Amino acid sequence: MASMAVKDAGLDPIWDNFDREMGQLFMMGFDGTTVTPQIRKLIEEHHLGSILLTAKNLKSAEDTTKLVFELQTIAHNAGHPVPLAIALDQENGGVNSLFDEIYIRQFPSAMGLAATGSTELAYQVAKATAQEVSSVGVNWIMGPVLDVLTNARNQPLGVRTTGDDPQEVSSYGVSFMKGYKEAGVATCGKHFPSYGNLEFLGSPMDVPIITETFEQLQLSALVPFKNAIAAGLDAMMVGGCAMSSVGTNVMHACLSEQVVNDLLRDDLRFDGVVVSECLEMEALSHNIGVGGGTVMAVKAGCDIVLLCRSFTVQQEAIAGLKLGVENGMISRERIRQSLLRVLEMKSKCTSWEKALSPPGIERLSSLQPSHTSLSTKAYNNSITVVRDRNHLLPLSNIIEPDEELLLLSPLVKPLPASAASKALTESVSIASPEPAIWERSASVMSGEGVFRELGRSLARQRSGRVLHTSYTANGVRPVHENLINRAGAIIVLTADANRNLYQNGFTKHVSMICNMQFSAGGEKREKPLVVVSVSSPYDFAMDQSIGTYICTYDFTETALNALVKILYGELQPRGTLPGSISQSQKLHQSRQHWLVENWQEERDSNALDALIKTVIEGSPPGYRSELSGSSSNSFLLHNPDVEEAHFVVRNSSTQALYGFCSTYFFKSTGTGVIGSLFVEPTRRKLSIGHSLHNRAIRTLLQREGIKRFQLGSRLPSIFLGIPTGNGAERKRLRQWFANMGWNTALSRPVCSMVARNLSTWSPPEGLAKSLQGAGVEFDLIYGWQYGDTILDHIKTNSRQGVVEVYKLALADHTSSGIIRAKRPEDGAIVGSVVLYNGESAIAEFVPALKDTNEPCGGISSPVISPSVGEYSTLLQGLILLGIRQIKQQGSSACVLDNIDGDGNFDSLSAMGFSVLHSFEEVTCDAATWTMVPPS
């Protein structure tokens, strides 16, 4: 205690007043939205040092600013040497004490933020939250929550904590803490030693029990607490739960010297402020009494004793501590130790200057724009599509405008507006280890109201009918069955189905009804079902029978607005399940090493055609597969300038192919390309793709002169990169290739485009005039006699496959040609494009041509000299002449097989082209490739 003695030496003599000293050891709450006579008396006569505000006290940001200012003014006028610590629960998600539709922003819960995968975003949100509460005069946040959900399935904390991975809970907890501190408020970690794995016995007199030993807690549950302490946590709330294991029998953790003094102070070396759980719990008052409990808490090592509401009980606690000191159970020195810790914390987060001039509404108004966009960003990045096995998203793919969409929502209590405001006993019935307000308050709309609004949003967004009804513990009623039969698709919402088992049963029953639907012709036709968990993601995370499963982590309006955008494809889902649920999903995927064989044309051609057909048929409804129109021949270049090697995973008994991968090494540019990689739909997630990819990379690495790797190929023009047409699938594929070693962040958008109805097509107004002003002449040439000048011109383009496409065109003068753009003054070629019809050699490698199912020509590989200023005009000119030529040959459609998706998109759309397929081409330097697969 040497450091304490030093601080003690300089302590103002005003603290020699024992009542004043003792008042700093209490935190109390009160009922009402204005100052009550009771709280005034506690501040003026008992020198109360800290106040916990809850949703019951707070009407709006403006009223809160006034209330806090009045409380501080009373303390100041009563001669308090330091301001009050004003504490608040503001965990976000559903647990906010302060709510104001105009001035206070809604942010995701701890688990919702962990789902974004960004500790930086967590820091920004925590800082924003603390800036808002400090604006109204609050100087102490009761957070972060540092509990690890070691038994996640039925724990009441749910989304209030980050998850079940100690390291993840640590990194997010520390980020929250740093955000709070950056905004100048004090922090309080909770709920030591952990509320992540509690046993509930059920009687109101029973306290939840921690059954783990201290040794077991050290391995997992205590890790975030240790890390937060090391990072400078100001205070720690110790829970009121019991502990029962070998060598430990604790009635209430916060009253136990073994927990507070030995474990927290000595083992974890915490020297900040220790706050007890609220001592107004029935079990404690019945078994020990509040006076005795207060003495026990201080003797155990608590610096501040929390008493939430009852004035009588609060007076009993003060009298108990006084008596404990008077009869020698607690020394003045012990009181002084706690006082010094409290004053140290207050010096960091408040001063009379700050306390008596809160920034209030003015500051909140200035924060509003940036915090609103931060809130939207956080929710948009948080919503998680866990599974979408039958590709039901976006809903517009599967439900016609005239069909009805059915929304089924549970009847739930309103979101808890506050987390630390009621005695433990009142919450045992809802199995919560920490007090929570469940009654209706102005702060949060009831669940039913939010779900009604969700139904309206769904209807507005789709311009079609949405049916909405609720369900209860009575299960599936005839009204539900009738609506399910009527609807084209069903959305079921669940909120903590693991603790509200009727929701689990109802959802499984609806799933069964949807699986048993038949078409008018008697064929089995599964009805689309989307299950959305609006609270804990654990509801159906591991239940594979629910094919499409989305998690929002809370059911605030902001979260459900983001959900609507994801359901309709306006937003790509970016969230991932936090903790080990996502890791265990990865672990459950078999890491088999399949025998990868070299492609043999004679043996495998028919089997590849069958595999292509299966993959096309397995595409989501309404989605045109990139493989449409292709056959086994589409992948075989047989080109002397390209070394190709293709690989299969096959069943040697049945000859069937389970997966195929094509690779090409373009000697002209030193580019090794993976041109395709696809697996039979029912055999995905078995590591077939993994095995094929590793073999492909190993082969390409051995090519002499290899400079770069590329995902996606211009020739053959089937997969130009990672397909991006389906949002959820794009995210999954990007993640998969990133795990394989590709830097998917450095991708380039490319697409194929089509123009139809050429018989009625006409060029955009003004294009002909622009071309005249460009000062170039165009001509159409065929055959090798023009080879030298053309190949010389295209040297300016180092892109894979360009040279090879031009050589194919030059060699096939009956079905292919090249349009040139030349400078009139010297005849220099400044632009060119390849033209071909369905009979050409190139067409075999562009299945999109055949897939149009009409006479179609193709335009490929525009190359425009870097010296040309009017790039877009020249490109349009080349394509315009190409379309005219294709039209003359009797074709009714024209395909652009590989076009940059960023710069050229608008100018080509103006010419009547629409996107056929979109991709992200990814290239990596071969010399720096790090993930060399084992041979």
N, C-alpha and C positions, 0 to 999 in steps of 0.2 A: 504493500500500500504506500510505497515511498512517493509515487507521483501524486497520490491523493493528498499527502501531507503538505507537499509544496503548494498545490492549489489551495488547500485549506488555509495555509498561512496568509494568503492574500484575500480571504473571504471578508466581505463587508460585515461589520458588527451587527447590521440590521438583521442578519440571519441568526443571531443569538436568541431571538424570540422563538421559543419552541413551537408554538402553534403555527407560526409563519413557515418554519422549516418543515413541519409535518405536512402542511397543506400541499407542498410540492410533490408529495409521495402518492397523491391520488389523481385519478382521472374519472370524471363523472359525467353522466348524461342527464337529460331532463325531457319531459314531455311538453310539446307546445312549440309554436312557431314564433313566439315572442318571449322575452325574458320573464321568467316566473319568479314569484317571491322566494321560492325555495332555492333556485340556482343563484339568485342575488345574495341570499343569506350564506350559501356555501362559499361564494367568492369573498364577500365582505367580512364575515365573521370567522370562517374556517380557513381562509387564505387558499382556497382550492387552486391548484396550479395548472391542471389540464382538463379540457372538456372534449368529450366525444360527441360530435353532431351526427344525427342520423336523418334518414329521409323524413321522419316525423317532424323534424325541426325546420325543414327547408322547403320553402314554397317556390322560390325563383332565385336567380342569381342576384337580382337587385335586393330582394328581401334578405337573402343570406348575408350580403355585404353589410346591410344595416344591422342585422342581428349580431354578427361577429364584432362589428365596430362597437356596438352597445356593450357587449360582454367585456371587451378590452377596456372600454372607458370606465366601467364599474371597477375593474381590477386596478386601473391606474388611479382612480379617485380614492380607492381604499388603501392606497399606499403600497401596492405590490411592487417590489424592487424590479421584477422582470415581467414581461407580458405573459399571458396565458398561452399554453400550447393548445391550439385548436386542431383537433384530429378529425379525420373523415375517412370512410371507406369509399374509394373511387376506383374499383378494380376494372371497370368497363365491362363490356358484354352486358349481362343482365344485372350486374351488382354495382350500382351507382347510387350514392346517397343524394348527390346533387344533380338535379335534372332541370334543364331549362331549354325549351325547344329552340329559342332564338340564340342564346349566348353560350350554351354548353354543348360541345360536340359529343356524339356517340362514337365510340371506338370498339373494335373487337375485344373479346375476352382474352385472357392469357393464352389459352389453348388455340384460339382463333389466330392470334398473332404468331404463335409457334408454327401454325400451318402455312404461314407465308414463307417460312424458311429464312426470314431475314431478321437477325438480331439488331441490325441498324434501324429497321422499321419499328421494331419493338422499342428501341431507345427513343426514337422520334415521337412515338405515340405517348410514351410515359412522360416525356418532357412536356408535350402539349397538354396532357391531362393535368400535370402539376402546375403549369402556367395558368390554366383556367381556375383551378381551386385556390391558388395563391392570390389570384386577382380579387377574390371575394374575402380574403383575409385568413384562409386556412393555411397553416404552416407545417402540418404534419400529416402525411398520408399513411394509412394503415396498410402498408404493402411494401414490397411485393410478396405474393404467395409463393412459398418455397417448398411446398409439399410435393413429394414424389408419389404418384399413384401406383404403389407397388401391387395393390389389388384393385385394378381400375374398374372392374366390371360393375361393382355395385356401391361405389363410394360416392357420398353426397357432394364432395367438393367438385367433381366433374370438371367442367371447362374452366373453373376458376384457377386451376393450376395448369402448367404447361404440358404435363403428360407423365409418362412412366419411365423416362430415361433420365437418370440422375445428372448426366453431363448436360443434356439439353435443358433440363429444368434450371441447372446452374447458369448456363450461358444466357438464357433469357431472363432469369431472375436478376442477374448482375446488370444486364442491359436496362431492365426496368428501373432498377435502383439508381443507376447512373443518370438516367433521364430525369427522375424525380429530383435528384440532388442538383443537377445542372440548373433546374428551375428554382432552386433555393428552398425546397421544402425538406423536412426531416423524413426519414424512412423508418419503417418498422417491419421486419421480416416476420412471417407467420407460417404455420402454427407449430412452434417447436414442442417436442422433438419430431412430430410429423402426424398429420391427419390423413396420410395417404393409404393407410391399411388398418381401418378400425373395425372392431367387432361390435355389433349392436345386439343387446339382449332384449330390448323391447319395453321394459317397464320404465315409467317416467322417473323412477328413483335410480335407475341404472345409468351410469355414465358410460359412453363409448370407451372401449378398451383397446390399448395397443398391446398386442401379444408377442411382438418381437423382442428379442433380448437387446441389450445395449450393443453387443458385438454385431448383431444382424443390422441394427440401425446404422452403425458406422459404415457398413459396406455400401449402403444405397441411400437411405432416407436422409442421412446427415450431410451428404456431400454438398448439396446446394447451400445449406446453412454455413458450412465451413467456408465455401468460396465467397459467399456474400460478406461474411465477417472479414475475410482477408481483403475484400474490396472496399471496406469502410462503412458497413451497415451501422446506422445510428442506434436503432432499438430492435428488440426482439420480443414478440408476444409469445408467451408460453401457454400452451393449451390447458384446458381443465379436465382432459380425459384421464382415465385410469391407465395404469401399466401393470400387466400381470404376465410374468415369464419367470424362467428359472433364475433365482437370485434377486428378483425384483418384484415388489408388491407395493405399488404406489396408488393411493386413492385418487389424488388429483395432481397431475404433473406440476402445475404452477405452485403447489404448496410443498413440493418435495425438494429437500436440500440435495438429494442424490441427483435430481434432474437439473436444477438451476445452478447450484453452486459447484457441484462436482463435474457434471457433464458439460454444461454450457460455459461456466466461468473458467474452470481449471483445465478441462480437456480441450475445449475449443477456443480457449483464451479470448472470450468475448468480454470487453470492458465497457460496452455501451449500456444503454438503458434497457432493463428487463421489465416488461409489462405483463401483469397477470391476465389471464382470461377473466371475464366478468364473474364476480363472486356471488351474483344473485341467483345462481342455479339452485334448484330445489334440493338436489341431492346433497349439496354442500351445506346449505343452511339447515337442512334436517339433521345431517350426521354430525356436523362440527359447529355450526353457528357462524354468522358472518363476522362477528367480533373476533372469535378465535381463528377463523380462516384468514383474516387480515394479518394477524400476528404471524401465523404460519407462513404466509406468502412472503412477508418481509424477512423473516428468519431464514427462509429457503434461499433468499437472494434477490427477490423482486424489488425493483426500485419504484415502480408505480403500480398501484392496485386499482383495477378497473371495476366500477360499480355503475351499471347502465342507467337505471331509471328511478327506483323507489327511494324517495327522500328519507323515509324511516330507516331503510336498510343502510343508506349512505351515512346517516348519523351514527348508526350502530357500529359501522366500520371505523369511523373516526374515533369514537369512544373506545373501541377495542384496542386500536393501536396506542392510544394515550395510556390506557391501563397497562398494556404490555411493557411500555417504557417505564411507567411508574413502579411496577412491581419487579423490574430488573430483568424481565425476559429478553428485552431488546435494549441494547445500549444506545446512548446518544451518538456515540461514534459510528454505529451502524446506520443510524438515520442520516448522519452527516455524509457518509459515503454515497448514499443514494441521492442526496441533495446535490452533491458535486456532479454526479453523472447527469442529472436532469438539467442543471444549469449549463453544463458543457454542451449538451444537445441544443438547448434553447439559444445559446450564443451563436450557433451555426445557422439557425433558421428564422430568428426573429429579433426585433429590437423595438423599443417604444416608438421610434420614428416610423418603422414599418407598420407596426400594429395599429397606430392611430391615423395612418393615411393609406388605407388599402386602395389600389388602382381602380377596382370596381369595374362598372359597365364600360367605361371608356376604353380600358385596356382590352376587355373581352371583345369589344367591337372591332378593334384593330387586329386581333388574332383570328377573327372569324373566317376570313377568306382562305388563309393558308391552312387552318385546321379543318375546314370543310373538305378541301381537296385531299388532305392527309387521311381523313376518315374514309373517303371514297376509295382512295388507293389501297388502304389497309384491308377494307372489306373485299374489294375486287381481287386482291391477291390471296385472300384467306379461304374463300369458298372452295371446297374440295370435291371433285368427282372421283370417288373411290373406285367405282367400277361402272362401266357402261357396256356390258357384254354384248348386247344385241343392237348397239349403236342407235339408241333411241333419241340421243341428243344431236342437234337441237330438235325440239318437239315438232318444228315445222316439217321435218323429214318424214314424220310418221302419222301426222294427224291432218286431215283435210280441213279447209276453212269451214265447211258446213257441218263437221263433226263436233261433238261436245267434249270438253275436257272436264274431268271430275276431280275436285280437290277434297280430300278427306282429312280433317284435322282433329286432334284430340282436344277434349275440354281440359285445359290446364289452368292452374292458378296464375295470377299475374307474375311477371318476373320479379324476383326478390329485389327490392329497391335498395336494400342496405344489408350489410353482412355482419355488423357487430353491434347490434342495437337491442336485442332482446335476450332475456335470460335463456340459458341452455335448455332448461326444462320445457319452455314453450316450443322449442324446435325439435325435441326428441320425436314428437309425433310425425314430423316430416324427415326424420332420420338425418338431421343436420347437426354436425358437431359444433357449429358456431351459430350464434343467434342470427336470425334472418327475419326480415319483415315480409310477410306474404300478402298482407291485406292491400286492398286497392289504395294507391296513392297517386297523387298528381304526376309523380315522376315517371311512371311507366305504364303504357297502355296494357290492358289485360291481354292475355294470349288470344282470346276469342276475337277481340277487336283487331289485333295485328293480323290474324289469319283471314279475317273478313277483308281487310285492306289488300292482303296478298291475292285473294280471289279476284278482287277488282282489277289489280295490276295485271294479273294473268289475262283477264278478259280484254283490257285495253290494248295490251301488247299484241294479242293475236287477232283482234277484231273478230272474235268469234265467241260463242257461248261458253261460259265456265259455270259448271254446277258446283256448289259448295255446301257441304254439310259436315257436322262434327260427329265424332264417335266417342263412346264412353266404355266403362267396364262391362256394359251389357253386350258388347261384341257386335258381330255383323247381324244387323236387323234386316227385315224384308225391304225397308226403304233403301238401305245400302245396296242390296242385291239388284234392285230395279235400276238404280242409278248406274251401277257398274255395267249392267247389260246395255244401257242406253249410250254410255260414253264411248268415245273413240280411243281415249287413253286416260289413265288414272294416276294421280299424284297422292301418295299417302305421307302425311307428316307424322313424325314421332318425336317425343321430348322425353329423354331419359327412359327408354323402354325397358332397360335392365332393372330399373327400380319401380317402374309402373308396368308390371308384366302384362296387363290387359292390352297394352299397346303392341307388345310383341305378338301376342296371340291374334289380335285383330289384323295386323299387317300380314302375318303368315296365312291367315284365312283368305284375305283379299288376293294374295299372291296365288293361292291354290285356285280360286275362282277364275282369275285371269288366265291361268295355265290350261283351264278346261274349256276354253271358248272354241266354238266351231263356226266355220263360214256357212253361208247359205247352201253351199254345195256339199256340206258334210265333212269338209276337210278341217283338221285341227288347226286353229289359228290363235296363237297366243295373243292375248290383249296386252298392249304396252303398259307396263307399270313402273313408275319412278318412285322410289322411297327416299324421302328427305329427312335426315335427322337434324332437328333445329336446336339441339343442345349437345349432349355427349355423343361423340362419334362412335362410341363403343357399341351402340345399339345393334347394328348389323355389320360391323366392320369385318367380322370373320365369317359371316353367314353367306356362303356362295350362292344359296338359293335365291337371294335377292340380286337380280342381274344388274340393275341400275341403281346405284346408291350414292347420294350426295350428302355432304355435311356442311352446315352453315355455322355451327358452334354457338349461335345464340339466335333468338327470334325477335330481335329489335327490327324496326322498320328498315333501317339502313342495310342490315344483313339480308333481309328478304327482297329488297330492291335489287341487290347484286345477284341474288338467286334467280330472279325473273330474267335478268339479262343473260345468265348462263343457260337457263332452260331454253331460251329462244336463240341462242347462238350469237348474241350481240357481244358477248364477252367470252374470252377463252378462259377456262378454269385453270388457275395456277397453283391452288393450294395443294398441300400434300399432308397426309395424316402424320401428326407428330409422334415422336417416341417410337417404341418398339412395335406398335401395330403396323406401321409401314415397314419396319425392318423385318418383322416376322412374316409379313406377306412376301417379302423378297426371299427370306430364308426358306419359306415353304416351296418356292419354285425350285424344282429339281435342278441340280447342277450336274446333269449327266454329260458325259463327253461322247458324242455320237461319232460313229465311223463316217468320215467324210470321204467320198470317192470322187475321182475325176469323171467328168461328164463323158459319156460315150454315145455318139450321135445315134448309131444304129440301135443300141440297147435302150436308150432313155428318151428318144424323141416322142413316142406315143405317150409315155408316162408323164412327160412334161406338159404335153397338150392337155392331158387329163387334170394335172395339178393346176394349170392356168384356169381351166374351166371351173374347178372347185373354188379357187380363190375369188374369181369374179362373182360366182353365185353367193359367196359368203360376205359380199360387200353390204354395208348398211342400206336400208331401204332408201331409194331416191338418190343414191350415190353411184356415180359412174366410175367403175374401177379403171385405174391407169393401165391395167393389162387388157382392157377390152380391145378386141380387134387383133390381138397378138397371137402368135403361135410359136412353136419351138424354133422355127426358122428365123423369127424376128431377132433372136439373140446371137445368131451365128454370122459374123462378118466375113469370114474367109478372106481377109484382106492382108496382103503381104506387108503393109506398113504398120499393122497392129498385131501384137502378140496377144492371143486370147486364151484364157484358161477358165473353165467353168466347173462348178462343183455341185454334187448332189448328196443328200442324205436319203437313202432308199431302203426299202424292205427287200432284201435279196430273195426272199421266198415268193412274194407276190409281184415283185418288180415295181411296185408303186413308189412314187417319189414323195417324201415328206417335206423336202425343202430344196430350193435351188438358189445358186448364187453365180452371177456372171462377172468376170473381171476382164479388163482390157488394158494393155499397155501401149499407149500411143507414142511411138518412137520419135515422131516429129517434135513433140513438146515435152517428152520425158514425164508424161502424166500416167499414173496408175489409177485406174477407175474401177470402182464397184458399180456396175451398171444396173444390177437388180439383186434383190435378196428377198425372197418370200417363202413362207412356210404354210403348209396345209392348215386351215383355220382351226380344226379340232386338236391340232398338235402343237399349238403355240404355248409359250411359257414352259417349255420342256428343255430349253437350251439348244434346240436345233439351230436357230438363227445364230446363237453365240458360237457354236462349233463351226458353222459355215463361214462366219465373219473372220474368225481367227485363222482359218485355213487360207482365206482370200488375202488377208494382210501378209501372212507369211510368204505367200507366193509373190505378191507384188514387191515386197521388200528385196526379193532376190533378183529382180529385173535389173539388167545392166543399164545405167544411165537414168535410173528413177530419180526424179526431182521432187515430185509432189504426188499426193494422193487426192482423189476426188470422189465424193459421193454424188452419183448422178452422171448421166452421159448424154451427149448430143447425138452420138452415133453408137449403138442404136438409140433411137429417141423414144424410150418407153418411160423410164423413171429419170427425169432430169435432175432429181435430187430427192430430199425427204418430202413425201407428199404432204401438202398443207391444206388440202380441201376440207378435211374434217378436223375441227378444232381440238377435240379431246385426243384424237388419234395422233395429231401433229405433236401435241405436248408429250405423249407417251413415247413416240418415235424419237423425238429430239433427245429426251432423257436417256433412252436406250442407247442411241449412238454416242451420246456424251459419256455414258458409262463405259463404252467400248474404246474411248480415247479420242473421239472427234471433238474439235472445238466448235460446237454448234452455235455458239454466240457469234462466230464470224461467218455467217451464212449470207448468201446472195439470193434474192428472190428471182425465180425464173418461171415462165409459164408457157403453155401451148395455147394457141387461140384459133378460133374458127370464124369465118364469115359465110353465112348461108344465103340462099335466095339471090344468087349472083345475076339471074336474069333481070331482076328489078333493081339491082344495085347501082348506085351512082356515087361518084367521089364527093367528098365534102366541098362545100362552097368555098371558092377562093384558093383551093389547093393548086389548080392548074396555073393560076396567076403567080402564086408563090414560086412554083417550079420555074416559070419563065424568068423570074427575077433572080433565081439561084445561079444562073449562068453556067449550066451544065447541059451536055447532050447525052441522050440515052440510046443504047442499041442492044440487040439480043443476039448472042452468038452461040454456036454449037461446035463441039469437037475439039480435038487435041491441038489443032493448028494454033489455037489461041492460048495454049497451056502456059507458055513461058511468062507472058505478060500478066496473066491472071494470077499465077502462083507467086510472081514477084510482088503483086499488089497485096495479096492476103498475108504476106510475111508480117505485115504490121499487126496482125492479130495472133496472139499466142494461145488462144483458147483451144481446149481439147476438141478434136474431131473436125475442126473447120477445114483444115487442109484435106482431110480424107473425104469430106462431103463434096468439095470442089473437084477432087480427082474423080470421084464416082460420076459426077455430072459431066465432066469433060469426056469421060470414056463412053458415055451412053448418049450419043448425039440424036438418037431417034425419040427418046422420051424425056430428056433433060436438056436444059439450056442455062445460060448465065446472062443476066441483064447487067450491063456496065453503065456507069455514069462517068463521063469523061469531060475534062476541061477542054473547051474548043481551041484555045490558043496553042496548046502543046500536045493534045491527045492523051495526057496523063490520066490514068484511071484513078478516080477519087472515091468510087463506091461500086459495090457489086452485090448481087444476090442470086442464089441458085433457085431455079424453077424446075419442077418435075411433075409428072402425072402418075396415075395409078399403075402404069405398066413399067415404070422405071425401077432400076436396082435400088434406089434410095427408098422408094415407097415400102419395100419389104421391111425396112427398119423403122418405119413410122406408122405403127398400127392405128393411130388416130385417123389416118386417111381412110382406111377401110371401115373404121368404126362409125364414120358419118353416114354409112348406108346410102350414099348417093354418089353420082359422078363427082370426083373431087380431085383438085390439084394441090400441090404443096409449094410453099416458099420457105427457103431455109438459109440460114447462116449469112445475114447481111454483114458486110465488112465495109466500113466507111473510114476513109483516111483520116488520121488524127488532125491533119492540117485544115480540115473542112470546118467552117464556122457554123453553117446551117445544118447541123447533124440531123435534127428531127425532120426538117423539110425534105432533105435528101433521102432519108429512110422512107418517108411517106411516098416520095416519088418513085422509088424502086419498087415498093410494094404495089402502088397504084398500077404501074405498067405490068407487074406480075399478074395482078388480078385480071386486067384486060386480056392478057394472053391466055390465061386459064379459062376465062369466059368464052373466048373465041374457040377454044378446043371443045366446047360443049359441056364443061363442068358447071355444076350448080353450087359448089362449095369450095372454099379455099382454106387450107390449114397452114398456120405459121407454127413450125414445129418446136422452135426454141427461141424465146424472146425474153430479154431482161425485164423483170417484173416491176422495176421501179421507174426508170426514166421514160420508157416508151409507151407505157400503158395507156395514158390519156390520149396520145395522138393516134394510137391504133384503134382505141375504142371509138374515137370520132369517125374512123373510116368504116365502122360497122362490124368490127371484130369483137367477139366476147371470149372470155377465158374458158378453155376446155378443162385443163388441169393446171394446178399451181404447185410449185415445189420450192424448196430451199436447197440450193447447191452449196455444198461444203467442201472447201479445199484445205489441205494441211501440208506443211513442209515435210517431206519424207525424212530429211536429215534430223528433224527434231521430234519425230514420232517416238513417244515414250513407252507406249504399251505394246511391247513386242510379245506376241503370244508364244507360249512354250511350244516347241515342236513335238 
